[in-house]
Amino acid sequence: MKAAFAAALFLLCAAVRAEEPPALSYKIPEGWVADEAGARQVGAQVMFMPKGGTREKTDRAITIAYQAKDETQPAISDLESYFRAEMELTLQRFANLQAARWQPKGLDPDRVHYMSIELFGKEPNHPPPHRLVIIDSGDGFYSITFTDLRRDRLADRVVEEFFGSIRLEKKP
């Protein structure tokens, strides 16, 4: 009886584990470090910046935030709605926002459901130029932003390598 129960429990745990959504993985740019306090201040789970910088004193940063899906709330029920809601909130804060098409070279749209955009202000650094990818992980959305005070550096190798390293991987 105990063996049957243990086997059933094992199968149940394996089934639950198999249904877990994939986790986000990425390669932090060389020479960049995590800023846990800065992440908390901006409502993100993770923030990275070049070593020696702080949230207040850096010209480049990466932030990663997560929002769980909720089918009962239209704004966070699917990727397209979430992306639209995020853009509306950003436009409310920055009326002179401009957008450019941008797609990360290393992220395969056939394997990962995502939306991406480059945003910048008509006025310098209002908002700071940034590239945004929102990925549907199955149970929620990862918002990944690379911000730089200089728009021309958004095309740098470090930016493309970072976005190219992003993967959704099954948890072990």
Order of alpha helices (4+ residues) and beta strands (2+ residues): alpha-beta-beta-alpha-beta-beta-alpha-beta-beta-beta-beta-alpha-beta
